[in-house]
């Protein structure tokens, strides 16, 4: 973690900032290794301070090695004021997108003369390239999800409730070694599969329906995110063609994904593939996103992102179509960007599985 903190320090210096405050727990874990649920991380050009409450005092000392650990009973911002740790800080760097309004108001109340500058992309720009250790953790998270998907297939049958399948996913993700899920599992059947982010309901699966399953595992802080769509009963020719169109779009996008290619080009290839099949209007979101200590992070693989993919990016590729009255089809895999190609981490089958 020391090299990450050093990189932050160097960036702060180049920006002319003499202080930095992180309150977003995924960022704090990325920089320090802390796995608890309450902390702030502060830098004042002299040293790093990690502040938490008494519940995490021992844990903080065990996990956070490069910072002065402070346990506070009065609130972390108040502790900064009482200890005069903001002394000498004139302009404080913050991530305004992840800092709560309540925290910001407290800082302004305690340090009325302080100036603020948003450094929204500071941590994201560090985290966007994964090292071998990080990629291995993501690969392990993906492997857990692949195992879980194979185990839930017998439950995907007519008469089973969506929420029962989601419960199986939650249980199996944990027994196979994950810290937990990346997010609440999406299990959506029939007309509900056309809702891109439908949560599992009490609806029962019926014969003749698509079932869309989107879930992920979190392993040592790193996430996976995969989606598969199966069909219960023999699908019509139209449904087979819809599935094949999404499959082809994903294949073409992954063939395009390599170092030096703009993210918007990967999105364009998938979008054009679906347009050639007359399905452009049914694809309504970007083709992918970065994944790491957050399930959604930079780079976004969208039609307006000029970012050039780089070796070490880990992203999802997830083209989809959502057809009202028919259902939704999405296929999502996690890939590592390499020099001349991409490496697909997911191994779950992508042909149309017919239950």
Secondary structure as UniProt FT lines:
FT   HELIX           2..15
FT   STRAND          19..22
FT   HELIX           25..32
FT   STRAND          40..43
FT   STRAND          48..52
FT   HELIX           54..56
FT   HELIX           57..63
FT   STRAND          68..71
FT   HELIX           76..82
FT   TURN            83..88
FT   STRAND          91..94
FT   TURN            96..98
FT   HELIX           101..110
FT   TURN            112..113
FT   STRAND          115..118
FT   TURN            120..121
FT   HELIX           122..127
FT   HELIX           132..152
FT   HELIX           153..155
FT   TURN            158..159
FT   HELIX           162..175
FT   TURN            176..177
FT   STRAND          180..181
FT   STRAND          186..189
FT   HELIX           190..194
FT   TURN            196..197
FT   TURN            207..208
FT   STRAND          209..215
FT   STRAND          217..219
FT   TURN            220..221
FT   STRAND          222..223
FT   STRAND          226..232
FT   HELIX           237..256
FT   TURN            259..260
FT   HELIX           263..276
FT   TURN            277..278
FT   HELIX           280..282
FT   STRAND          288..290
FT   STRAND          297..301
FT   TURN            303..304
FT   TURN            311..312
FT   STRAND          314..317
FT   STRAND          320..323
FT   TURN            324..326
FT   STRAND          327..330
FT   STRAND          332..337
FT   STRAND          342..344
FT   STRAND          353..354
//
